[in-house]
Amino acid sequence: MVLWSSLKSCLQLSCILRTPKAGFRSITSGGLIIQSTSNDVYQNLAVEDWIHDHMNLENQQVLFLWRNSSAVVIGRHQNPWQECDLRLMRKKNIKLARRRSGGGTVYHDLGNINLTFFTTRKKYERMENLKLVVKALKALRPQLEVCVTDRYDILLDRQYKISGTAAKLGRATAYHHCTLLCNVDKFVLSAVLKSPYKGIKSNATPSVPASVKNLFEEDPSLTSEMLLDAIAEKYATQHQIDHRITIVNPADETVLPGINNKAKELQTWEWVYGKTPKFSISTCFNMVYKDSVLDVKVDLDIKHGRIEACSIDLPEQWLPPALCQELVKGLTGSKFCPNETTTLATTLLRVCPQDDDLHSRWNLLCENMIMLM
């Protein structure tokens, strides 16, 4: 079994990790296995960025182990409105994060293990990393039928995906990270990774759906700690390094200078939504009002997460054209965001004529516009 170090051992990183500041020096050879104390997706992604940006990997390798509470993580070039149910995520308080690597969208909770393999770009080899994970699983439970595919997925029983892969290739440094489904809530996973939004046209990278299964369904005697230990031990043996896992607190600026700014940046609207590739929406919705049904056509162009162009086509007898144009004018240039649109709708409602029927129709239109977001 792997021997776990105390939390104090994270301070040893101050003489292991290389940063631009004086007083930091790197390991001359070997490698390091690190585990995060945090379950916050933004903090853990920030650690990945920090290691990639600051650590000297020329003569060493690093394995980073981490777990997140409920979050959906999209690839750098993906469209969240295409990939997931943002309304449901807001309702369930599930975080959305955009990582700096490519690849598809994944759902994380505490039943999911995350592994990040850091090397120089020259030594980058994701297939070998995945084979290492498979060897660790087989060493722990020889009866498990697990294999790596040409698409760099790990399959259970040759049909269920238990691990997906993404990577970031820098000029000199690279990392490959993958998931491992242990005991994820599959009901939540399937619900949030299903987009309800219609009429989206985008060049963003789409995810490829797959059938999934938890390892614990196959063998309920397994635990996440057993799997982490087995993978760390196999990694240490293969790379001939110390089996010890070093615990690190991703909020500790004395160990990781500047880490909190990285985590804050990953939480900003400009990064999570604003980095979405340009897309358009052309859709219709029905509004039921006083036993009548009205068809409304909406066209939107969205760039950097903001509405660049907007048109709303509805009968002028239903809503005064001037009022509809005020809504279009207010939406243009604003964030494609329910909170911002709600604020706009409330503000414009104050300048509407004091007519209860008109106010009801206005609210109904705005509610349906917000449902597009």
Buried (B, 14 or more C-beta within 10 A) or exposed (E): EBEBBEEEBBBBBBEBBBBEEEEBEBBEEEBBBBBBBBBBBBBBBBBBBBBBEBBBBBEBBBBBBBBBBBBBBBBBBBBBBBBBBBBBBEEEEBBBBBBBBBBBBBBBBBBBBBBBBBBBEEEBEBEBBBBBBBBBBBBBBEEBEBBBEEEBBBBBEEEBBBBBBBBBEEEEBBBBBBBBBBBBBBEBBEBBBEBEBEBBEBEBBBBEEBEBBBBBBBEEEBEBEBBBBBBBBBBBBBBEBBBBBBBBBBBBEEBBBBBBEBBEEBBEEEBBBBBBBBBBBBBEBEBEEEEEEBEBEBBBBBBBBBBBBBEBEBEEEBBBEEBBEBBBEBBBEBBBBBEBBBEBBEEBBEEBEEEEEBEEBBEBBBEBBBEBB
